Amino acid sequence: MSSDPEILSLVAALRRFPGLDECLIGYEGNGQSRVLDFGTNRSSPARCVAVVIEEVDADPSTGDELAQFAGLPAGRSGTQPQPSIISNRSRVASELVGAGVSCSLTVVSAVGVAAGAAAEIPTVGASTFLIVAAWTGLATGGVQCLNGLVRVGAIFSAPDDNSLQRWDSNLSYSMGILLVDGLGIASGLGSLPFAARNLWATLSRQRGFIATGLSFNSLRAMNRLERLRTISDVFEEAAKTSEGREALVKAARAAEIGSATIQRTTGISVRHAETLRRVISDETARRIASSLRDVLGSMASVGASATPASLTGSASGSVNYIINLIDAGTPGR
């Protein structure tokens, strides 16, 4: 156990135990005494000292006896894999990808919250649930984004250290991040059926709108009352929810078309009818894009969480943990 790789492996193994992060680890043996690792608590004396003492096994039977005492099969005492130190430098690519994915998904969540959630869902209870889910997704995404940025910062500040390995071996830290990721996944999966329903509803209305074949030429071929009736029917179909109606009314006012224009008994002009047709088309397309963003955002967050940490670093989360737990019976972090 006197070679440097074996000693460093033993130091890494000691760091895996909760509570040993702050401990100073020393080595005594082979006629020498030295400090191997000062631990994380460098501003004040560490709470404990772990001393690694060199042991020379001259008798193979002694190793078998120790192996049996430790619950290992005889003859296997020297065949157990030694834990290796994983430097921060070796994880730079995966952590950069993980931070990028987490922060990108956070931006998507922020856009969704700013744009409003569940415009197609008419019930107050469903709308309230989706608003809570949207804010939960934004909050958990922000924590994951910050965590990814901190990990990338740790790599560039100490590339030859193994601080990320020690963090991941810390039960409180790893379980805390998995819990945050799990909450984000739960909020995304909970809102996914509503987002899919929204997307289907807006696509159906877009198909209905296209089926009318409205164009400048077709509107010009109608008389004023026919144009008013046609545009009113299309407007009512696109504004079945209070949120949709509010958005259309706002867009119409921005185009300088008020309610008085639409309610004229004499009908509506070609210019106003064409403007309203364009407003309805643009607003429907915007709602399709918003619903599609919500669906893809929910699916992307689950997909990122399911990826191995070796590929996406901090973006790998609770879904990957469960996959490894099922496959091997141990967390795959």
ZIZI-V514042 format. One line per field, one symbol per residue. ss: DSSP state (H for helix, E for strand, C for the rest). burial: + if it has 24 or more other C-alpha atoms within 12 Angstrom, else -. A space follows every 10 residues. Layout:
ss: ???
burial: ???
This chain:
ss: CCCHHHHHHH HHHHHCCCCC CCCEEEEEEC CEEEEEECCC CCCCCCCCEE EEECCCCCCH HHHHHHHHHC CCCCCCCCCC CCCCCCCHHH HHHHHHHHHH HHHHHHHHHH HHHHHCCCCC CCCHHHHHHH HHHHHHHHHH HHHHHHHHHH HHHHHHHCCC CCHHHHHHHC HHHHHHHHHH HHHHHHHHHH HHHHHHHHHH HHHHHHHHHH HCCCCHHHHH CCCHHHHHHH HHHHHHHHCC CHHHHHHHHH HHHHCCCCHH HHCCCCCCCH HHHHHHHHHH HHHHHHHHHH HHHHHHHHHH HHHHHHCCHH HHHHHCCHHH HHHHHHHHCC CCC
burial: ------++++ ++++++--++ +++++++--- -----++++- ---------+ -+-------- ---------- ---------- ----++-+++ ++-+++++++ ++++++++++ -++--+++++ +-----+--+ ++++++++++ +++++++++- ++-+++---- +++++++++- ---+--++++ ++++++++++ ++-+++-++- +++-++--+- ---++---+- ---+--++++ ++-++-+++- +-+++-+++- ++----+--- ++----++++ -+++++++++ +-++++++++ ++++++++++ ++++++++++ ++++++++++ +--------- +++
